[in-house]
């Protein structure tokens, strides 16, 4: 999860961009923060998706193969 300070800075830069504009340095900072935010969001979403198992009415695991493969590859990655 992105820190509260970084989220506040993203919002601050966004408001500033809409009103008085940003300097080149602020534009680069905004781009970097947005990239970090999106990466964090995507990783969180993948982690959430990897906890899902699809089961039919008969109790059979019908999780899509692509998700099963993604779970396997995620489990084989070393932890940070």
N, C-alpha and C positions, 0 to 999 in steps of 0.2 A: 504494500500500500504506500502511496505517495504521502509524504509528510504534509501536515496541515499548512506549514509555512510555504511549501512549494505550490500547493493548490491555491492558496491566497495570492501568491505572486502571479500565477497563471491568470487568475481573475483580474488582478490589478492591471496587468499588461494588456489584457483584452479590453478592459474599459478605456484604458489610456489610448489604445490603438483606434478606438471608435471616436474618441473626442479630439485630442490634440496630436495624435500620431506618435510613432515610436522612432527612436534613434536607431541607427544600424546595429549598435551593440544590443539594444533592447529587442530588436527583431530576432537577432541570433539567439538571445536568451530565451525568448518566447518559443522559437522553433525547437530548441533543445529541451525545454520543459514539456512541450507538447509531445515530443517524441518519447520522452521518458514516461509520461503519463499513459500514452497509448500502449507502450510495451508492458507496463505494469498491469494495465487493464486486460490486455490479451493473455498474459500469463495467468492472471487470476481466473479469467474465464475458462482457460484450458484446464486448470486445476479443478475447477468446479465441474466441468464436463467429464473429466476423468473419474469422478466419483459416481457417475451415473451408470446404472445397469438397467437395461430395458427387459421387462418380463411380460410375456403374453398372459392371456386369461388362464392358461393351463399351468402357469408357473415355470415355463421354459424360458431360458435366457435367449433373447432375440436381439441382443445388442448388435448394432451394425459392425461388420468386420473392420471397417476403417477405424472406428472408435476403439475396438479391441486392440488393433495394431498400434494405435497411438498410445494407448495405456501401457502396452508392453515396452515400447521404445522409451516412454517417460520413466518407467520403472528401472530401466537399464542405465539411465543417465546418472552420473555421480552427483551427490548432493554438494551444494556450495559450502 
